[in-house]
């Protein structure tokens, strides 16, 4: 799926001008992000278009999480429709658009929200474990022949090796609900304060999953050390002091490398970044900076 395909799905769903019951502005929706989903601002809504029908279950779960967070008092995005639509083979979810940000989110904002999520009991509906490596095969499949088959084989082998190590981890924190992709970019600070967004990876698993994301941001993506230290201070514990941190980091790096591959067929920058990431993993290079994508 490229942007043009996602816009076609919006039009078929009647969410852009020129379609029956359209709510969008003239000229169509505004693309906000394009990753696992194409995310558009459409009037007072945000619309997420999933890449394929296989993601429908995840979309259903994300909407259920939004309702659960609302009932639990967790500041998070709220759904505009309680169920996803399946439009031309693509899951589509509608969300209330948040007010404009009053400032960028900081690591302390994220830490405070994570402490609240980590204090929750399990929800009244099933949530999966945070299987970091579950998407590797799908992302490589979507990459098709745009990536070197040897690189794809390397990532599959690395995935399999880390799957066994992950299963053997002993956590330091009590397992429970986690966000699953805990980064400041997934916090929006509006007039009423910080709000969590992107709930599709909310899971029940090791709380350390949410903390290693920030440690990896410091080591791989150039997050300033002082920003990371502020996160640790606000949360109250540094995951790098845990003996399982290297395993969790390695699994997340494997997934992060494969994730970029899905964009390689249509984006030369994604292909270049994929090659950079694979090379650093093959060489055991923990210092090469990865570019956010």
C-alpha positions as CSV (number, residue, x, y, z in Angstrom):
1,X,0.0,0.0,0.0
2,X,1.3,3.4,-0.9
3,X,-0.2,6.8,-0.1
4,X,-2.3,6.9,-3.3
5,X,-3.9,3.5,-2.4
6,X,-4.6,4.7,1.1
7,X,-6.4,7.8,-0.3
8,X,-8.5,5.6,-2.6
9,X,-9.6,3.7,0.5
10,X,-10.6,7.0,2.2
11,X,-12.6,7.9,-0.8
12,X,-14.3,4.5,-1.0
13,X,-15.2,4.9,2.7
14,X,-16.8,8.3,2.0
15,X,-14.3,10.2,4.1
16,X,-13.2,12.7,1.5
17,X,-15.0,15.3,-0.5
18,X,-16.7,14.0,-3.6
19,X,-17.9,10.8,-1.9
20,X,-21.4,10.3,-0.3
21,X,-21.4,11.6,3.3
22,X,-17.9,13.0,3.0
23,X,-16.4,14.8,5.9
24,X,-13.1,15.9,4.6
25,X,-12.0,19.2,3.2
26,X,-11.6,20.0,-0.5
27,X,-8.5,18.4,-1.9
28,X,-8.7,15.4,0.4
29,X,-7.2,14.4,3.7
30,X,-3.8,15.5,5.1
31,X,-1.3,12.7,5.6
32,X,0.2,12.8,9.1
33,X,2.2,9.7,9.2
34,X,2.9,6.6,7.1
35,X,4.2,3.5,8.8
36,X,2.2,0.4,9.7
37,X,-0.8,2.6,8.8
38,X,-1.4,5.6,6.7
39,X,-2.7,8.2,9.2
40,X,-4.7,11.1,7.9
41,X,-6.3,14.2,9.3
42,X,-9.8,14.4,7.9
43,X,-11.7,17.4,9.3
44,X,-12.1,16.8,13.1
45,X,-11.1,13.2,12.7
46,X,-7.9,11.2,12.4
47,X,-8.3,8.1,10.2
48,X,-5.9,5.2,10.2
49,X,-5.8,2.9,7.1
50,X,-4.0,-0.4,7.7
51,X,-1.9,-2.0,5.1
52,X,-3.8,-5.3,4.8
53,X,-6.8,-7.2,6.0
54,X,-4.6,-9.3,8.4
55,X,-4.4,-6.2,10.6
56,X,-8.1,-6.1,11.3
57,X,-7.9,-8.0,14.6
58,X,-5.2,-5.6,15.8
59,X,-7.4,-2.6,14.8
60,X,-10.3,-4.1,16.9
61,X,-8.0,-4.6,19.8
62,X,-6.7,-1.0,19.6
63,X,-10.3,0.3,19.8
64,X,-11.0,-1.9,22.8
65,X,-7.8,-0.6,24.5
66,X,-9.0,3.0,23.9
67,X,-12.3,2.3,25.6
68,X,-10.5,0.5,28.5
69,X,-8.1,3.4,29.0
70,X,-11.0,5.9,29.0
71,X,-12.7,3.9,31.7
72,X,-9.5,3.6,33.7
73,X,-8.7,7.3,33.6
74,X,-5.6,7.0,31.4
75,X,-5.2,10.1,29.1
76,X,-5.2,8.6,25.6
77,X,-6.7,9.1,22.2
78,X,-10.4,8.3,22.0
79,X,-12.1,6.4,19.2
80,X,-14.8,8.1,17.1
81,X,-16.3,4.8,16.1
82,X,-16.3,1.7,18.3
83,X,-15.5,-0.8,15.6
84,X,-13.1,-0.8,12.6
85,X,-14.3,-0.8,9.0
86,X,-12.9,-3.1,6.4
87,X,-12.7,-1.2,3.2
88,X,-11.3,-2.8,0.0
89,X,-9.3,-5.2,2.2
90,X,-7.9,-2.5,4.5
91,X,-8.8,-2.0,8.2
92,X,-9.9,1.6,8.8
93,X,-10.4,3.2,12.2
94,X,-11.7,6.7,13.1
95,X,-10.4,8.8,16.0
96,X,-11.2,12.1,17.6
97,X,-8.6,14.6,16.5
98,X,-6.6,16.0,19.4
99,X,-6.2,19.8,19.9
100,X,-3.0,21.3,18.7
101,X,0.1,20.6,20.8
102,X,1.2,23.3,23.2
103,X,4.7,22.0,23.3
104,X,6.8,18.9,22.3
105,X,6.5,15.9,24.5
106,X,9.4,15.2,26.8
107,X,10.8,12.0,28.2
108,X,9.3,12.9,31.7
109,X,5.8,13.1,30.1
110,X,6.2,9.6,28.8
111,X,7.6,8.3,32.0
112,X,4.6,9.7,34.0
113,X,2.1,8.1,31.6
114,X,4.0,4.7,31.7
115,X,3.8,4.6,35.4
116,X,0.1,5.0,35.2
117,X,-0.3,2.3,32.6
118,X,2.1,0.0,34.4
119,X,-0.1,0.4,37.6
120,X,-3.2,-1.0,35.8
121,X,-4.5,-4.6,36.3
122,X,-5.1,-6.7,33.3
123,X,-8.1,-5.6,31.2
124,X,-11.5,-7.4,31.1
125,X,-10.6,-8.7,27.6
126,X,-7.6,-10.6,26.4
127,X,-4.5,-8.8,25.3
128,X,-1.6,-10.6,23.6
129,X,2.0,-10.7,24.7
130,X,4.3,-8.1,23.1
131,X,5.8,-10.4,20.5
132,X,8.4,-8.0,19.1
133,X,9.3,-10.5,16.4
134,X,5.8,-11.4,15.2
135,X,5.9,-8.9,12.4
136,X,9.3,-9.8,11.0
137,X,7.9,-12.3,8.4
138,X,5.2,-9.9,7.3
139,X,7.5,-7.0,6.9
140,X,10.0,-9.0,4.9
141,X,7.1,-10.4,2.7
142,X,6.0,-6.8,2.0
143,X,9.5,-5.9,1.0
144,X,9.5,-8.7,-1.6
145,X,12.5,-8.6,-3.9
146,X,13.4,-5.0,-3.0
147,X,15.8,-6.2,-0.3
148,X,18.7,-8.7,-0.7
149,X,17.5,-12.2,0.0
150,X,20.6,-12.8,2.1
151,X,19.7,-9.9,4.3
152,X,16.2,-11.3,4.7
153,X,17.5,-14.7,5.6
154,X,19.9,-13.2,8.1
155,X,17.0,-11.4,9.9
156,X,14.9,-14.5,9.9
157,X,17.7,-16.5,11.6
158,X,18.3,-13.6,14.1
159,X,14.6,-13.6,14.8
160,X,14.6,-17.3,15.6
161,X,17.6,-17.1,17.8
162,X,16.2,-14.2,19.9
163,X,12.8,-15.9,20.2
164,X,14.4,-18.6,22.3
165,X,16.3,-16.1,24.5
166,X,13.2,-13.9,25.0
167,X,11.3,-16.9,26.3
168,X,13.9,-17.5,29.0
169,X,14.0,-14.0,30.4
170,X,13.4,-13.4,34.1
171,X,11.9,-9.9,34.6
172,X,12.8,-7.5,37.4
173,X,9.4,-5.8,37.3
174,X,6.0,-7.5,37.7
175,X,4.5,-8.3,34.2
176,X,1.3,-6.6,33.2
177,X,-0.1,-4.0,30.7
178,X,2.4,-2.1,28.7
179,X,2.2,0.5,25.8
180,X,4.5,-1.5,23.6
181,X,6.1,1.4,21.6
182,X,6.9,3.8,24.4
183,X,8.5,6.8,22.8
184,X,7.9,10.6,23.3
185,X,6.6,10.7,19.7
186,X,3.7,8.7,21.0
187,X,2.8,11.3,23.5
188,X,0.8,14.4,22.5
189,X,0.8,17.4,24.9
190,X,-2.3,19.4,24.4
191,X,-4.0,22.1,26.6
192,X,-5.1,19.4,29.1
193,X,-1.7,17.8,29.4
194,X,0.1,14.7,28.0
195,X,-2.0,12.1,26.1
196,X,-0.9,8.7,24.8
197,X,-1.4,7.9,21.1
198,X,-0.8,4.8,19.0
199,X,-2.3,2.1,21.1
200,X,-2.0,-0.7,18.6
201,X,0.9,-2.4,20.5
202,X,-0.7,-2.3,24.0
203,X,0.0,-5.7,25.4
204,X,0.3,-7.7,28.6
205,X,4.0,-8.6,29.0
206,X,7.2,-7.6,30.7
207,X,7.1,-4.0,31.8
208,X,10.8,-3.9,30.7
209,X,9.6,-3.8,27.1
210,X,8.5,-0.2,27.5
211,X,11.7,0.9,29.1
212,X,14.2,-0.7,26.7
213,X,12.7,1.4,23.9
214,X,14.1,4.5,25.5
215,X,17.5,2.9,26.2
216,X,17.7,1.9,22.5
217,X,16.7,5.5,21.5
218,X,19.7,6.7,23.5
219,X,22.1,4.2,22.0
220,X,20.9,4.0,18.4
221,X,18.9,7.1,17.6
222,X,21.0,9.8,19.3
223,X,18.7,10.7,22.1
224,X,20.7,13.0,24.4
225,X,22.0,11.4,27.5
226,X,20.3,14.0,29.7
227,X,17.0,13.3,28.2
228,X,17.3,9.6,28.9
229,X,18.5,10.3,32.5
230,X,15.4,12.5,32.9
231,X,13.2,9.6,31.8
232,X,14.9,7.2,34.3
233,X,14.5,9.7,37.1
234,X,10.8,10.2,36.4
235,X,10.1,6.5,36.0
236,X,12.3,5.4,38.9
237,X,14.4,2.7,37.4
238,X,17.0,2.2,34.7
239,X,16.3,-0.9,32.6
240,X,20.0,-1.1,31.7
241,X,20.7,-2.3,35.2
242,X,18.7,-5.5,34.4
243,X,20.6,-8.5,33.1
244,X,18.0,-9.2,30.4
245,X,18.3,-5.7,28.8
246,X,20.7,-6.8,26.0
247,X,18.4,-9.6,24.9
248,X,15.4,-7.3,24.8
249,X,17.4,-4.7,23.0
250,X,18.7,-7.2,20.4
251,X,15.2,-8.5,19.7
252,X,13.9,-4.9,19.2
253,X,16.8,-4.1,16.9
254,X,15.9,-7.1,14.8
255,X,12.3,-6.0,14.6
256,X,13.2,-2.4,13.9
257,X,15.4,-3.5,11.0
258,X,12.7,-5.7,9.4
259,X,10.1,-3.0,9.9
260,X,11.9,-0.6,7.6
261,X,12.0,-3.3,4.9
262,X,8.3,-3.0,4.2
263,X,8.9,0.6,2.8
264,X,11.8,-0.4,0.6
265,X,9.8,-1.2,-2.5
266,X,8.5,2.4,-2.8
267,X,11.1,4.5,-0.9
268,X,14.8,4.6,-1.8
269,X,15.5,6.2,1.6
270,X,14.0,3.3,3.4
271,X,16.1,0.9,1.4
272,X,19.2,2.8,2.2
273,X,18.3,2.8,5.9
274,X,17.5,-0.9,5.8
275,X,20.9,-1.7,4.4
276,X,22.5,0.6,7.1
277,X,20.7,-1.2,9.9
278,X,21.5,-4.7,8.6
279,X,25.1,-3.9,8.1
280,X,25.4,-2.6,11.7
281,X,23.8,-5.8,13.0
282,X,25.9,-8.1,10.9
283,X,29.1,-6.3,12.1
284,X,28.1,-6.3,15.7
285,X,28.3,-2.5,15.7
286,X,26.3,-1.1,18.6
287,X,27.3,2.5,17.9
288,X,26.1,3.2,14.4
289,X,23.3,5.7,14.5
290,X,20.0,4.6,13.0
291,X,17.9,7.3,11.3
292,X,14.3,7.5,12.6
293,X,11.9,6.4,9.9
